[in-house]
Amino acid sequence: MDRIILKGMSFYGYHGAFEAENELGQIFLVDLELYLDLSEAGETDDLEKTVHYGEVFELVKEIMEGKPVQLIEHLAERIAKQVFSHYNRVLETKVKITKNNPPIPGHYEGVGIEIVRKR
Ligand SMILES: Nc1nc2c(c(=O)[nH]1)N=C([C@H](O)[C@@H](O)CO)CN2
């Protein structure tokens, strides 16, 4: 299916299950895919016939820079719900959230989760 992709969005937030994370904060990376039919927008060259990815960025930013929660799963679920409630055209969404520097000793590129939700 066609999709709109928002890749490597980066936000500073205070989410986490540990107190240190809530106090110091850290960078969260978000990748988002919206599955929808893009043929009408392609045919007509009309922004009204698709989803404006700039608006979607603002929606994600509000959640990621908003009230701290414990789990990145909860952030991803909130993003998926907001996408569906704002954009009827979107049939499915994939949300990936990564922390590159969580307070976990060891060597790794990052830790994260990915969810796929259908309307
Ligand atoms: N599945 C998850 N596991 C963990 C999370 C999370 O959000 N989802 N969070 C933490 C801590 O906040 C982590 O950043 C530091 O250990 C632990 N595990």
The ligand as an SDF file (V2000), in Angstrom:
LIG
                    3D

 18 19  0  0  0  0  0  0  0  0999 V2000
    9.5980   -2.3320   26.7930 N   0  0  0  0  0  0  0  0  0  0  0  0
   10.1170   -1.2960   27.4920 C   0  0  0  0  0  0  0  0  0  0  0  0
   11.0870   -1.5580   28.3630 N   0  0  0  0  0  0  0  0  0  0  0  0
   11.6060   -0.5440   29.0800 C   0  0  0  0  0  0  0  0  0  0  0  0
   11.1510    0.7730   28.9170 C   0  0  0  0  0  0  0  0  0  0  0  0
   10.1230    1.0100   27.9770 C   0  0  0  0  0  0  0  0  0  0  0  0
    9.6440    2.1510   27.7540 O   0  0  0  0  0  0  0  0  0  0  0  0
    9.6220   -0.0540   27.2890 N   0  0  0  0  0  0  0  0  0  0  0  0
   11.7210    1.7870   29.6330 N   0  0  0  0  0  0  0  0  0  0  0  0
   12.7010    1.5520   30.4870 C   0  0  0  0  0  0  0  0  0  0  0  0
   13.4200    2.6410   31.1090 C   0  0  0  0  0  0  0  0  0  0  0  0
   12.6990    3.8130   31.0690 O   0  0  0  0  0  0  0  0  0  0  0  0
   14.7440    2.6690   30.3030 C   0  0  0  0  0  0  0  0  0  0  0  0
   14.8030    3.7410   29.4460 O   0  0  0  0  0  0  0  0  0  0  0  0
   15.9420    2.6180   31.1690 C   0  0  0  0  0  0  0  0  0  0  0  0
   16.1880    1.3440   31.5910 O   0  0  0  0  0  0  0  0  0  0  0  0
   13.1590    0.2100   30.8120 C   0  0  0  0  0  0  0  0  0  0  0  0
   12.6010   -0.8110   29.9680 N   0  0  0  0  0  0  0  0  0  0  0  0
  1  2  1  0
  2  3  2  0
  2  8  1  0
  3  4  1  0
  4  5  2  0
  4 18  1  0
  5  6  1  0
  5  9  1  0
  6  7  2  0
  6  8  1  0
  9 10  2  0
 10 11  1  0
 10 17  1  0
 11 12  1  0
 11 13  1  0
 13 14  1  0
 13 15  1  0
 15 16  1  0
 17 18  1  0
M  END
$$$$
